[in-house]
Amino acid sequence: MNWDIESKQGMKNAVEWVTTFLQQINEGGLWVIPRSSAIYEILHSEKRVIRVSPAGDKATERVLKAMGWTVDIGEQA
């Protein structure tokens, strides 16, 4: 499967995967991404994530934005 988010198909695949994955996280829950030490608070009701870690995951943030979500940086970051 193509996961290259620089390509149309790769971004489509990534959007589908993240959409499915986020359904597992409750409102206000945290998504931890070990490869980048990134932590995001998930706010489904606002289609918004808040980065609560100093480091973010650029690829994930691009996918979230492509999904129409807002990516904010929290006070702790």
Secondary structure, DSSP 8 states (H G I E B T S, - for coil): ----TTSHHHHHHHHHHHHHHHTTS-TT-EEEEGGGTEEEEEEGGGTEEEE-SSS--HHHHHHHHHTT-EEEE-TT-
